[in-house]
């Protein structure tokens, strides 16, 4: 039986799915009476159906996967929750496809659900996965992968998608996969680079200094600027939504893009970092498997620590990018203007459309 607890929804609720059964638990300010409402569109006026009410704030519902999307509100006595939904979509062949809704902004708003998504690659989607994404009316895909990655693992076609935008930031995060035919070959290549001294010894430990350095470089590198300008310009064309942006694992290239988008929308740092580190929670089992595979190739602990630092999702990585931006600009809106040609009108239009 498949049991999947959502790694994070918001500060008010927790959710867990067991096949077609959905568990929702209120963890916000306690009350005496709780009412759960549902709807198929992420707007308060369309979330009107009373699904259940009780005095515990715990709800168990039959919500079949093929009936999604579904959005919810909880009334606690006389107060209302914000809109919420399942953040990680219950796909069979993509583990990191998730909704970027519900994040808090500095001025008290939240990102809307059902418009902005981030993911790992879409090359292995099952028929059920494709039908589910079509239910979300996905219109645009932004793919950060290199031409080699796309050739090796082409995305599956999704019927509702009208446009795919390719924008490779040419980051070091894709270099290991650049000439590898499969995962085993990639692992061998990574270990060989360490054994042949191709990685500066100052990085060969578990401190993550190489990743931190790369996240800082992405703030100003020319290739990164070109790629993420394309992404943000797509987001500024609000008719492109619902949209998903993705790389291979949905961690670094997608993580940086997500940080930029959320920062442009005015999301608070706490939730920007939260969104980033969720990938690490989602990929816990995968990373444990990677460690075992690395151990089959080397018993050098410094090598192993370095390799794990490259695949982990540490808060200090994305904070390094945020720090680099703020060291250069007192007003982050100026950064988006200088690097990505987003003027104040563009940013205001994006905030008006993507926030509530």
C-alpha positions as CSV (number, residue, x, y, z in Angstrom):
1,X,0.0,0.0,0.0
2,X,1.4,3.4,-1.1
3,X,1.5,5.9,1.8
4,X,2.9,9.3,1.0
5,X,3.0,12.1,3.6
6,X,3.2,15.6,2.2
7,X,6.6,17.0,3.2
8,X,5.0,20.5,3.7
9,X,1.7,22.2,2.8
10,X,1.8,25.3,5.0
11,X,1.9,26.3,8.6
12,X,-1.8,25.4,9.1
13,X,-2.3,21.9,7.8
14,X,-0.6,18.5,7.2
15,X,-1.7,16.0,4.6
16,X,-1.1,12.3,3.8
17,X,-2.3,10.2,1.0
18,X,-2.8,6.4,1.2
19,X,-3.9,5.4,-2.3
20,X,-7.2,7.2,-2.9
21,X,-7.6,8.1,0.8
22,X,-6.6,11.5,1.9
23,X,-5.8,12.5,5.5
24,X,-5.9,16.2,6.4
25,X,-4.9,17.4,9.9
26,X,-5.3,21.0,11.2
27,X,-2.1,22.1,13.0
28,X,-2.9,25.8,13.2
29,X,-4.5,27.8,16.0
30,X,-6.8,25.4,17.9
31,X,-10.5,25.8,17.8
32,X,-13.7,24.0,19.0
33,X,-15.3,23.3,15.6
34,X,-13.8,22.6,12.2
35,X,-15.4,22.5,8.7
36,X,-13.6,21.3,5.7
37,X,-14.7,22.6,2.3
38,X,-13.5,21.4,-1.2
39,X,-13.6,22.5,-4.8
40,X,-12.0,21.9,-8.1
41,X,-10.6,25.4,-8.7
42,X,-8.2,27.3,-6.4
43,X,-10.5,30.2,-5.7
44,X,-12.5,30.8,-2.5
45,X,-15.7,31.3,-4.4
46,X,-15.3,27.8,-6.0
47,X,-14.5,26.0,-2.8
48,X,-18.0,25.8,-1.4
49,X,-18.8,22.1,-0.9
50,X,-18.9,21.1,2.8
51,X,-17.0,17.8,2.9
52,X,-16.9,17.1,6.6
53,X,-17.1,18.8,10.0
54,X,-16.0,17.8,13.4
55,X,-14.5,18.9,16.7
56,X,-11.0,17.4,16.1
57,X,-9.6,19.0,13.0
58,X,-8.7,15.6,11.5
59,X,-10.4,14.6,8.3
60,X,-10.3,11.4,6.2
61,X,-11.7,11.6,2.7
62,X,-11.9,9.5,-0.4
63,X,-10.3,11.6,-3.1
64,X,-9.3,9.4,-6.0
65,X,-6.1,10.5,-7.7
66,X,-7.8,10.7,-11.1
67,X,-10.3,13.2,-9.7
68,X,-7.6,15.8,-8.9
69,X,-7.0,18.7,-8.8
70,X,-8.9,19.4,-5.6
71,X,-8.5,22.5,-3.4
72,X,-9.5,23.0,0.2
73,X,-10.4,25.5,2.9
74,X,-10.9,24.9,6.6
75,X,-13.2,27.0,8.8
76,X,-12.1,27.0,12.4
77,X,-15.0,28.5,14.5
78,X,-15.3,32.0,12.8
79,X,-11.9,32.1,11.1
80,X,-10.8,30.7,7.8
81,X,-7.6,29.0,6.6
82,X,-5.8,29.9,3.5
83,X,-6.5,27.8,0.4
84,X,-4.4,24.6,0.3
85,X,-3.9,21.5,-1.8
86,X,-1.6,18.5,-2.2
87,X,1.8,20.1,-2.8
88,X,3.6,17.0,-4.3
89,X,1.4,15.6,-7.0
90,X,0.8,11.8,-6.6
91,X,2.5,10.8,-9.9
92,X,3.8,7.3,-10.5
93,X,7.0,8.2,-12.4
94,X,8.0,11.7,-11.2
95,X,8.7,12.1,-7.5
96,X,9.4,15.8,-7.3
97,X,6.5,17.4,-9.3
98,X,5.0,20.0,-7.0
99,X,2.7,23.0,-6.7
100,X,4.4,26.3,-5.7
101,X,1.2,27.6,-4.2
102,X,0.6,28.8,-0.6
103,X,3.9,30.5,0.1
104,X,3.7,33.7,2.1
105,X,4.9,37.1,0.9
106,X,6.3,39.9,2.9
107,X,3.1,41.9,2.5
108,X,0.8,39.2,3.8
109,X,-0.3,37.6,0.5
110,X,0.3,34.0,-0.7
111,X,1.2,32.5,-4.0
112,X,-1.8,31.0,-5.8
113,X,-2.2,27.3,-6.2
114,X,-2.5,25.6,-9.5
115,X,-0.5,28.0,-11.6
116,X,3.2,27.5,-10.9
117,X,4.8,24.0,-10.7
118,X,8.4,22.7,-10.4
119,X,9.5,19.2,-11.1
120,X,12.2,16.6,-12.0
121,X,12.3,15.4,-15.6
122,X,9.1,14.2,-17.3
123,X,10.6,11.5,-19.4
124,X,9.1,8.5,-17.6
125,X,5.6,9.7,-17.0
126,X,3.0,6.9,-17.0
127,X,-0.3,7.2,-18.9
128,X,-2.0,7.9,-15.5
129,X,0.5,10.7,-14.8
130,X,-0.1,12.3,-18.2
131,X,-3.8,12.3,-17.7
132,X,-3.4,13.8,-14.2
133,X,-1.2,16.6,-15.5
134,X,-3.8,17.2,-18.3
135,X,-6.4,17.6,-15.5
136,X,-4.3,20.5,-14.2
137,X,-4.5,22.1,-17.7
138,X,-0.7,22.4,-17.9
139,X,0.1,24.8,-20.8
140,X,3.8,25.5,-20.7
141,X,7.0,23.5,-19.9
142,X,10.3,25.2,-19.2
143,X,13.1,22.6,-19.5
144,X,16.6,23.5,-18.1
145,X,18.3,20.3,-19.3
146,X,21.1,20.3,-21.8
147,X,20.6,19.0,-25.3
148,X,22.4,15.8,-24.4
149,X,20.1,15.2,-21.4
150,X,17.0,15.9,-23.5
151,X,18.2,13.5,-26.2
152,X,18.9,10.7,-23.7
153,X,15.6,11.2,-21.8
154,X,13.0,13.1,-23.9
155,X,9.9,14.3,-22.1
156,X,6.7,12.5,-22.6
157,X,4.0,14.5,-24.5
158,X,1.2,16.1,-22.5
159,X,-1.9,16.9,-24.5
160,X,-2.7,20.2,-22.9
161,X,0.9,21.6,-23.3
162,X,1.1,24.3,-26.0
163,X,4.7,25.3,-25.7
164,X,8.0,23.9,-24.4
165,X,10.8,26.4,-23.8
166,X,14.4,25.1,-23.6
167,X,16.8,27.2,-21.5
168,X,20.0,25.5,-20.4
169,X,21.9,27.6,-17.8
170,X,25.1,25.5,-18.6
171,X,25.7,25.1,-14.9
172,X,28.2,22.7,-13.3
173,X,25.3,20.7,-12.0
174,X,24.7,19.2,-15.5
175,X,28.3,18.6,-16.3
176,X,28.5,15.1,-14.8
177,X,25.6,13.9,-17.0
178,X,26.9,15.7,-20.1
179,X,28.6,12.6,-21.7
180,X,27.2,9.8,-19.5
181,X,25.0,7.1,-21.0
182,X,23.5,6.1,-17.7
183,X,23.6,6.6,-14.0
184,X,26.3,4.0,-13.4
185,X,28.6,5.6,-16.0
186,X,27.9,9.0,-14.4
187,X,28.9,7.7,-10.9
188,X,32.1,6.1,-12.3
189,X,32.9,9.4,-14.0
190,X,32.4,11.4,-10.8
191,X,34.6,9.0,-8.7
192,X,37.3,9.0,-11.5
193,X,37.5,12.8,-11.5
194,X,38.2,12.7,-7.7
195,X,40.8,9.9,-8.1
196,X,42.6,11.8,-10.9
197,X,42.7,15.0,-8.9
198,X,40.4,16.9,-11.3
199,X,38.5,18.4,-8.3
200,X,40.4,21.0,-6.2
201,X,41.3,19.4,-2.9
202,X,39.8,22.3,-1.0
203,X,36.4,21.0,-2.1
204,X,36.9,17.3,-1.4
205,X,35.1,17.1,1.9
206,X,31.5,17.3,3.2
207,X,31.4,21.1,3.6
208,X,29.6,21.8,0.3
209,X,31.9,24.7,-0.6
210,X,31.8,23.8,-4.3
211,X,28.0,23.9,-4.3
212,X,27.9,27.2,-2.4
213,X,30.3,28.7,-4.8
214,X,28.3,27.5,-7.8
215,X,25.1,28.9,-6.4
216,X,26.8,32.3,-6.0
217,X,28.1,32.1,-9.6
218,X,24.6,31.5,-11.0
219,X,23.5,34.9,-9.8
220,X,25.7,36.7,-12.3
221,X,26.9,34.1,-14.9
222,X,26.1,35.0,-18.5
223,X,24.7,31.6,-19.4
224,X,22.6,31.6,-16.3
225,X,21.3,35.1,-17.1
226,X,20.3,34.1,-20.6
227,X,18.5,30.9,-19.4
228,X,16.6,32.4,-16.4
229,X,15.7,35.5,-18.4
230,X,13.8,33.2,-20.8
231,X,12.1,31.5,-17.8
232,X,11.1,34.7,-16.0
233,X,9.9,36.3,-19.3
234,X,7.7,33.2,-19.8
235,X,6.3,33.7,-16.3
236,X,5.7,37.4,-17.0
237,X,3.5,36.3,-19.9
238,X,0.8,35.2,-17.5
239,X,-1.2,33.5,-20.3
240,X,1.5,30.9,-20.2
241,X,0.3,29.5,-16.9
242,X,-0.3,26.9,-15.7
243,X,3.4,26.2,-16.2
244,X,6.1,23.8,-14.9
245,X,9.8,24.4,-14.9
246,X,12.2,21.4,-14.4
247,X,15.6,20.0,-14.9
248,X,16.6,16.4,-14.3
249,X,16.2,15.9,-10.6
250,X,14.4,19.2,-9.8
251,X,17.1,20.3,-7.3
252,X,19.7,22.8,-8.5
253,X,18.8,24.3,-11.8
254,X,15.1,24.2,-10.9
255,X,15.8,25.2,-7.3
256,X,17.6,28.3,-8.5
257,X,14.8,29.2,-10.9
258,X,12.2,28.7,-8.2
259,X,14.2,31.0,-5.8
260,X,14.2,33.7,-8.5
261,X,10.5,33.4,-9.2
262,X,9.5,33.4,-5.6
263,X,11.8,36.3,-4.8
264,X,10.4,38.3,-7.7
265,X,6.9,37.7,-6.3
266,X,8.0,39.0,-2.9
267,X,7.8,35.7,-1.0
268,X,9.6,35.7,2.4
269,X,13.0,34.1,2.7
270,X,11.7,31.5,5.1
271,X,9.3,30.1,2.5
272,X,11.8,30.4,-0.3
273,X,14.2,28.3,1.6
274,X,11.4,25.9,2.7
275,X,10.5,25.4,-1.0
276,X,14.1,24.6,-1.8
277,X,14.9,22.1,0.9
278,X,11.7,20.1,0.2
279,X,13.6,18.4,-2.6
280,X,15.9,16.9,0.0
281,X,13.0,15.5,2.0
282,X,11.4,14.0,-1.1
283,X,14.7,12.5,-2.3
284,X,15.8,10.9,1.0
285,X,15.5,7.3,-0.2
286,X,17.1,8.2,-3.6
287,X,20.1,9.8,-1.8
288,X,20.5,6.8,0.4
289,X,20.6,4.6,-2.7
290,X,23.2,7.0,-4.3
291,X,25.4,6.7,-1.2
292,X,25.3,2.9,-1.4
293,X,26.3,3.1,-5.1
294,X,29.1,5.5,-4.4
295,X,30.4,3.1,-1.7
296,X,30.6,0.4,-4.3
297,X,33.1,2.5,-6.2
298,X,35.2,4.0,-3.4
299,X,35.8,3.7,0.3
300,X,37.5,7.2,0.6
301,X,35.4,9.0,3.1
302,X,36.4,12.5,1.8
303,X,35.2,11.4,-1.6
304,X,32.0,10.1,-0.3
305,X,31.3,13.2,1.8
306,X,32.0,15.4,-1.3
307,X,29.7,13.4,-3.5
308,X,26.9,13.5,-1.0
309,X,27.4,17.3,-0.5
310,X,26.7,17.6,-4.3
311,X,23.4,15.8,-4.2
312,X,22.1,17.1,-0.8
313,X,19.7,20.0,-0.6
314,X,21.1,22.2,2.1
315,X,19.5,25.5,3.1
316,X,22.9,27.2,2.9
317,X,23.1,26.5,-0.8
318,X,20.1,28.6,-1.8
319,X,20.9,31.2,0.9
320,X,24.2,31.7,-0.8
321,X,22.3,32.8,-3.9
322,X,20.1,35.1,-1.9
323,X,23.1,36.6,-0.1
324,X,24.9,37.2,-3.4
325,X,21.9,39.1,-4.8
326,X,21.6,41.3,-1.8
327,X,25.2,42.0,-1.6
328,X,24.9,43.5,-5.0
329,X,21.5,45.1,-4.8
330,X,19.7,46.9,-1.9
331,X,16.5,46.5,-3.8
332,X,16.0,43.1,-5.5
333,X,13.6,44.6,-8.0
334,X,16.7,46.3,-9.5
335,X,18.4,43.0,-9.9
336,X,15.4,41.6,-11.9
337,X,15.5,44.8,-14.1
338,X,19.2,44.7,-14.7
339,X,19.6,40.9,-15.3
340,X,16.3,39.7,-16.6
341,X,14.7,42.8,-18.2
342,X,11.7,42.7,-15.8
343,X,10.6,46.3,-15.2
344,X,8.3,47.4,-12.4
345,X,5.2,47.0,-14.5
346,X,6.2,43.4,-15.3
347,X,6.8,42.6,-11.6
348,X,3.5,44.2,-10.6
349,X,1.6,42.3,-13.2
350,X,3.2,39.0,-12.1
351,X,2.4,39.7,-8.4
352,X,-1.2,40.7,-9.3
353,X,-1.7,37.4,-11.2
354,X,0.2,34.9,-9.2
355,X,-0.6,36.2,-5.7
356,X,-3.8,36.3,-3.6
